[in-house]
Amino acid sequence: MRPTLTLLSPAKLNLFLHITGRRPDGYHELQTLFQLLDWGDWLGFTPNNTGHISVTSPGLDIPPRENLIFRAARLLQQGSLGVDITVDKRIPTGGGLGGGSSNAATTLLALDKLWGLALGTSRLQTLGANLGADVPVFVAGHTAWAEGIGEILTPVDLPPRWYVIITPSCHVSTGQIFSHLQLTRNTSPIKMAAFFEGYSRNDCQELVRRLYPDVDAALAWLGQFTEARLTGTGASVFAGFETEAEASDVLQQLPHQWHGVSARGLNQSPVAASLN
C-alpha cells in the first residue's frame, strides 16, 4: 500500500550557539538561530483503524521506547487510531542536525492532520517538548531565534543561502560536552542585530575540536573556503555560500573520508507547506 502522506522532515543548522548560563535544574540557558534546510529524511504515513503503530526504516533498528517517531505517535493516539510509518533516513544520526527531533515533529503534525485531531500548533509544541528540546521549533515550522533552554522562539526570515554540511565519522556525546568542566557557560546575551553584524560563535566548538580530532580536521578543511562552524554539539560542521554553484564547487572537492551534502536554507518548513 502506498503511503497516504509523504513528507520531507527537514534538517536544521544552529547558525550560532551561545550558552549564557546554567539553571539550578541543570539545564543550560542559551541563544541560537535555527536555520531550516530543504534537505532531510522522508517519512511516509499510512493510517489504519486497527490501533497498530509501526515504524519501518531500513538499516535503522531502534527499540520503540527509544524511537522518537513511535513515541510521538503514541502521544497522539486515541482509541483504534493506528498508522504505519516508513522512514527513508538521510540525516546522519548524532550530527547535531536535528534528525530525531524533526522526525518527531513531522509525525506530530502529520498525525494531527490524518487522524483529524486539530490540536493546533501550540498544543503540539507542548507535547513535542516532552520528546526533546528541539522538537517545538520543527513543529512551529519556521527558521527561528531561540532563547531560554531553546523553547522561546522568535520567527526570523533570512536571506537566501546555500550550505555545505560535512559529517565526520565520529559521534559527539552531547551529554559529555554540556557537562564538561571546560565548557563556556557565561557568554553575555546578544541582540539579534549583533548576530547579523558578525558577533557570534558556537560556544561548544573549541571544546569539541580538542576532544574530537575528526571534527577539528573537517572544520580546518572547510575553513579554507569561508568561515566554518559546528552545528549544535556536532559532529557535523557547515559553511554558508551565496550561490548553489559555489556550494557545489566546494562539495566536489570534499575528501572521500567524509560524508557531505549541500542544502538550501528555508524560512518555512516543507512540512507546513505540504499540510496547508
Secondary structure, DSSP 8 states (H G I E B T S, - for coil): ---SEEEEEEEEEEEEEEEEEE-TTS-EEEEEEEEEEEEEEEEEEEEESSS-EEEE-TT----GGG-HHHHHHHHH--TT-EEEEEEE--S-TTSSS-HHHHHHHHHHHHHHHHTT----HHHHHHHHHTT-TTHHHHHHTB-EEEETTTTEEEE------EEEEEE-S----HHHHHH-TTS--------HHHHHTT---BTTHHHHHHH-HHHHHHHHHHTTTS--EE-TT-S-EEEEESSHHHHHHHHHT--TTSEEEEEEEESB-HHHHHH-
